[in-house]
C-alpha cells in the first residue's frame, strides 16, 4: 500500500490541474467519438476483446436491448382501453365543493354534488404495455420501439497500468508521486 505525497508548488499544481483537465476533456471527446463509431459498426450483442499483443486490455461490447412499449398517444390509448376493457374500469366518486356539500346536506342532500368517474387502473395500463410487445400486436396509442444498443468499454488492470505508463512519460508530472505507506514501513 502507498500513500500519495501531496506537496506541490503553486505553479506545479496549476500546470498539473490544467493539463489533466485538458487531457480528460480530449480523452472524453475521443472516447465518445470511438463509442459512436462502435455503436454504428458493432451488431447488438457483440463483444470484442481489446488486446495489446498477448495482454488482454478489456472488452468493448454493445448491449442487445429488448423492445419497449410506450404510450405515445394518450387519447387514442384511453379511447381504446375504455372501449375494449369497459368492464375493467374503476369507478371513483369525485365530490364537489365541500362547503357547498355541507350546506346542502344540512338541508336535504342533492345528487349533483358528486359524479361517478371511470378511470383506467394502473395495472391495466401496465398489462396493455406488456401486451403491445407481443408479435403483431397493434394497440392504439402505444408505440413499440427497440432502443439502440449501448456501447461500453471495460478496462482490465493491465489497461490501467498502460495508461499510467503513458502518463508517466509526460514532460509535466501528471501522476501523484507515491511513497511507502505506514503499513509498508519497517
N, C-alpha and C positions, 0 to 999 in steps of 0.2 A: 504494500500500500504506500502511496506517496502523498505528500502534502504539496499544494501549489504555493510557490513563492510569489507574493503579490507586492513587489517593490519596483516601481517604475518612476522615471522622471515624468514630468507633465508632458514633455514632447514625445517620449516613448509611448505613453498612454494614448495621447492624441493620434499618433501615427497608427498605432495598433488598432484603435477603435475605428478610425476612418477606413483603413484598408480592409479590416474584417467586415465592416458594413458594406463596402463596395464589392468585396468578394461574395458575401452572402447574397447580395442583390443579383450579381452576374450569374452565380451558380443557380439561384432560384429561377431566373429567366431562362437559362439554358435547360434546366430540368423540366420546366413547363413546356418548352419547345419540344424536347425529346418525348415527353409524355403525349403531346399532341400527335406527333408522328407515329408513335407506338399505338395510339388509340385508333388511327386510321389503318395502320399496317397489320396489327395483330388481329386474329379472329377471337371472338368471345370464347373464354375458357382456356386460351393459350397461356403457357408458362415457359419462359426461356431462361436457362441458366446463364449467368454472366461469369465469364472466366478470363483470367489472365494467365496464359499457359495452362498449367495443371491446377492452378489455385482457383477455387470457386469463390467468386466475389459476392454472389447473391442471386436473386431471381427478379425477373421482370414478368409481370403477369397482367392479364386482363380478365376481369370478372365476367361471369355469364349470368346476368340478372334475369329473373323471371318477369313475364309481363305483369303490369299493374293496371288496375281499373280505377278510374276517377270520374266523379260526376262533373261533367263539363257543361251541361245544360240543365240546371236545377228545375226549370219549368217543365221541360219535356219529361224529365225523370219523375217529377212529382205527379204529373198527369198520368203517366204510365202506371206507377205504383197504385195510385188511387183507383184506377180502372181495373187493373189486374188483381190487386190484393185488397179490395174494398172490405172484405171480411176480417182483415188483419189490422186495420187501422185502429188506433187507440183513441178513445173518447175522453176528453177532459172538459171540465167546466171552467170558463173564464168569467169571473164576477165583474160587474160594472163598478161604478164609483161606490166605495164603501160607505161614505157619508149618506149618499142617496139611498143605498140599500137599508141602512139602519133606520132612516126616516120612514121609508115606505113599509118596511117590515113592522115598524112600530104601529103603523096604521092598519095595513091589511095584507101586504105582500103583493108582488107582481112578477109575472113570468118574463117581462122584458128586461129585467135586471141582470140576467145571465144568458149565456149562449153555450150551446154544445159545439165543440170544435173537434174535428177528426184530425189526428196527426199521424204521420208515418213514424213508427218506432225506430230507434237506432238499430236494433237487431235486424230489422227488415232491410234497412239501407245496407248494412254490412253483408247480409245474405245476398242481396242483389249485386253488390260489387263483386262478391265471390262468384256468383253465377255468371257474370259478364265475362269471366275468364275462360269459360267452357268454349271449346271449338264451335264456331258457328253461332254463338250467342249474339244477339243484337238487342240490347236493352236501351230504349230511348233515354237520351240524356247522359249516357255513360260512354266514355271513350276508353279503349284498352290500348295501351302503348307498352313497348318494351324499351326500358331505358338503355342508353349505350353502356357498354362495359366500362368499368373503372380501371385505369391502368395504375399499378402500384409497383414500386421497386423496394426490395427488402435486402439491404446490405448485410454481409457477414462481418465478423470481426476483422477478417483479412482485408476487406474493402476499407474499413475504417483505418486500419494501420497504413494502408497505401496512401490514403488522403493525408494522414498525419505526416508521413514521409515527404509527400509533395509540399505540404505547407512548411515543413522544417527547412526546406531549401530556399525559402523566400528571403530577399535581402532585408526585409523588415520582420523582426521576430513576431510571428503570429500566434504561436503556441506558448502556453504558460511554461515557465521553467519548473522542473519538478525537483523536489528534494526528498530524502527518505522521511517517512512518517515516523511519528513517535513509536508506533508498534514495531517498525522495522529496525529501529536503532538498537545497538547493543546495550 
